[in-house]
Amino acid sequence: MRSLEDMSVLITGGGSGIGLGAAEHFGRRGAFVTIAGRREEPLLAAAEQIGTRCNAVVGDVTVADDRRRMVEDAVEHGGGLDALLSLAGNMYVGTIGALEEDRLLDLFHSNVVAGMMLAQCAKDHLVERKGSIVFAASVHTRRAFPGASGYAATKGAIEALTGVLAAEFGRKGVRVNSVRPGGVHTEILVRGGMAKDDEESRERVEALASAHVLGRIGTTGEIAEALEYLVCAEWTTGEVLTVDGGLSLGVTKG
Ligand SMILES: NC(=O)c1ccc[n+]([C@@H]2O[C@H](COP(=O)([O-])OP(=O)(O)OC[C@H]3O[C@@H](n4cnc5c(N)ncnc54)[C@H](OP(=O)(O)O)[C@@H]3O)[C@@H](O)[C@H]2O)c1
């Protein structure tokens, strides 16, 4: 296993939720972390809290120039690039009759296409350092949540492209994996308009606790541990690592 010490890591979506948890964890382990997202305030607050090894880049992963800047800043900050954690993502829900085409296209842009284009942008730097890429998949590909077909479809795409990119990059020494989290309380429901505030968001995620075999939702720190494994395990590639407290087992009482 490699160590995170002195690794240079770019984390999109690093200003909140799972990305922030990863930035804190990787920062504690001695990595040079560059976090990126659209909102300046949470990014700067995170960078200040994590310390001088953390660098913040305000930008939108759906914008090509912003993606280039994220990669360039991460390379400058960390002296190269060892890992791209493509965690920025959004939710958009509605049953099939209510879905709007433009919003679905936006969802695929931020959740799928942007990560692929970031991988393109980062590839030469990752080859140089024999680095790795990790994408955010979801338990939504394993359990059916009515009203979330668009979101689940973006995560299915992420899982499919993980293997193909792993095959494309393998002989260049770059690994490509995904993490598949279960329920974790973050900002995603509020940002997507599914909960009015943080309290309602927590209640909605906590309502899923009993569907997890371990009887509780997960923490961002627990997802960060899985991300550390995927970034450091030198013979793991093309893997979608489920870290979901058993939610995807779909246990049904007889
Ligand atoms: N929470 C869960 O239970 C769960 C489960 C499975 C998978 N996931 C996945 O985990 C990832 C992280 O989500 P989270 O739950 O931690 O939610 P979150 O707290 O809302 O974090 C998502 C982050 O992505 C950033 N982002 C969204 N669109 C962006 C864009 N166009 N450009 C740059 N940054 C963008 C957001 O920041 P700005 O709005 O400031 O840009 C936000 O900080 C997502 O891919 C999500 O689908 C979450």
The ligand as an SDF file (V2000), in Angstrom:
LIG
                    3D

 48 52  0  0  0  0  0  0  0  0999 V2000
  -24.7200   11.4370    0.6680 N   0  0  0  0  0  0  0  0  0  0  0  0
  -24.9850   10.2090    0.2560 C   0  0  0  0  0  0  0  0  0  0  0  0
  -25.7380    9.4560    0.9140 O   0  0  0  0  0  0  0  0  0  0  0  0
  -24.3650    9.6950   -0.9960 C   0  0  0  0  0  0  0  0  0  0  0  0
  -24.5230    8.3460   -1.2890 C   0  0  0  0  0  0  0  0  0  0  0  0
  -23.9630    7.8410   -2.4380 C   0  0  0  0  0  0  0  0  0  0  0  0
  -23.2360    8.6540   -3.2730 C   0  0  0  0  0  0  0  0  0  0  0  0
  -23.0940    9.9810   -2.9850 N   0  0  0  0  0  0  0  0  0  0  0  0
  -22.2990   10.8020   -3.9120 C   0  0  0  0  0  0  0  0  0  0  0  0
  -21.2210   11.3750   -3.2120 O   0  0  0  0  0  0  0  0  0  0  0  0
  -20.8010   12.5630   -3.8660 C   0  0  0  0  0  0  0  0  0  0  0  0
  -20.6870   13.6900   -2.8470 C   0  0  0  0  0  0  0  0  0  0  0  0
  -22.0100   14.0530   -2.4540 O   0  0  0  0  0  0  0  0  0  0  0  0
  -22.4020   14.4570   -0.9840 P   0  0  0  0  0  0  0  0  0  0  0  0
  -23.4410   13.5330   -0.5350 O   0  0  0  0  0  0  0  0  0  0  0  0
  -21.2010   14.6720   -0.1760 O   0  0  0  0  0  0  0  0  0  0  0  0
  -23.1770   15.8250   -1.2770 O   0  0  0  0  0  0  0  0  0  0  0  0
  -22.8020   17.3550   -1.0450 P   0  0  0  0  0  0  0  0  0  0  0  0
  -22.4860   17.6380    0.3720 O   0  0  0  0  0  0  0  0  0  0  0  0
  -23.9160   18.1190   -1.6540 O   0  0  0  0  0  0  0  0  0  0  0  0
  -21.4770   17.5110   -1.9020 O   0  0  0  0  0  0  0  0  0  0  0  0
  -21.4620   17.6050   -3.3000 C   0  0  0  0  0  0  0  0  0  0  0  0
  -20.4760   18.6830   -3.6810 C   0  0  0  0  0  0  0  0  0  0  0  0
  -20.3690   18.7540   -5.1060 O   0  0  0  0  0  0  0  0  0  0  0  0
  -20.1630   20.1110   -5.4550 C   0  0  0  0  0  0  0  0  0  0  0  0
  -20.6350   20.3130   -6.8280 N   0  0  0  0  0  0  0  0  0  0  0  0
  -21.8400   20.0110   -7.3390 C   0  0  0  0  0  0  0  0  0  0  0  0
  -21.9140   20.3930   -8.6200 N   0  0  0  0  0  0  0  0  0  0  0  0
  -20.7160   20.9560   -8.9170 C   0  0  0  0  0  0  0  0  0  0  0  0
  -20.1820   21.5640  -10.0760 C   0  0  0  0  0  0  0  0  0  0  0  0
  -20.9060   21.6730  -11.2010 N   0  0  0  0  0  0  0  0  0  0  0  0
  -18.9270   22.0380  -10.0330 N   0  0  0  0  0  0  0  0  0  0  0  0
  -18.1860   21.9440   -8.9000 C   0  0  0  0  0  0  0  0  0  0  0  0
  -18.6470   21.3720   -7.7680 N   0  0  0  0  0  0  0  0  0  0  0  0
  -19.8980   20.8980   -7.7820 C   0  0  0  0  0  0  0  0  0  0  0  0
  -21.0000   20.9060   -4.4490 C   0  0  0  0  0  0  0  0  0  0  0  0
  -20.4400   22.1910   -4.2040 O   0  0  0  0  0  0  0  0  0  0  0  0
  -20.9710   23.5180   -4.9180 P   0  0  0  0  0  0  0  0  0  0  0  0
  -22.4760   23.4560   -4.9030 O   0  0  0  0  0  0  0  0  0  0  0  0
  -20.3910   24.6110   -4.1180 O   0  0  0  0  0  0  0  0  0  0  0  0
  -20.4000   23.4690   -6.3070 O   0  0  0  0  0  0  0  0  0  0  0  0
  -20.8790   20.0680   -3.1820 C   0  0  0  0  0  0  0  0  0  0  0  0
  -19.8480   20.5350   -2.3430 O   0  0  0  0  0  0  0  0  0  0  0  0
  -21.8280   12.8320   -4.9570 C   0  0  0  0  0  0  0  0  0  0  0  0
  -21.3060   12.4010   -6.2050 O   0  0  0  0  0  0  0  0  0  0  0  0
  -23.0110   11.9720   -4.5440 C   0  0  0  0  0  0  0  0  0  0  0  0
  -23.7900   11.6020   -5.6510 O   0  0  0  0  0  0  0  0  0  0  0  0
  -23.6460   10.5170   -1.8620 C   0  0  0  0  0  0  0  0  0  0  0  0
  1  2  1  0
  2  3  2  0
  2  4  1  0
  4  5  1  0
  4 48  2  0
  5  6  2  0
  6  7  1  0
  7  8  2  0
  8  9  1  0
  8 48  1  0
  9 10  1  0
  9 46  1  0
 10 11  1  0
 11 12  1  0
 11 44  1  0
 12 13  1  0
 13 14  1  0
 14 15  2  0
 14 16  1  0
 14 17  1  0
 17 18  1  0
 18 19  2  0
 18 20  1  0
 18 21  1  0
 21 22  1  0
 22 23  1  0
 23 24  1  0
 23 42  1  0
 24 25  1  0
 25 26  1  0
 25 36  1  0
 26 27  1  0
 26 35  1  0
 27 28  2  0
 28 29  1  0
 29 30  1  0
 29 35  2  0
 30 31  1  0
 30 32  2  0
 32 33  1  0
 33 34  2  0
 34 35  1  0
 36 37  1  0
 36 42  1  0
 37 38  1  0
 38 39  2  0
 38 40  1  0
 38 41  1  0
 42 43  1  0
 44 45  1  0
 44 46  1  0
 46 47  1  0
M  CHG  2   8   1  16  -1
M  END
$$$$
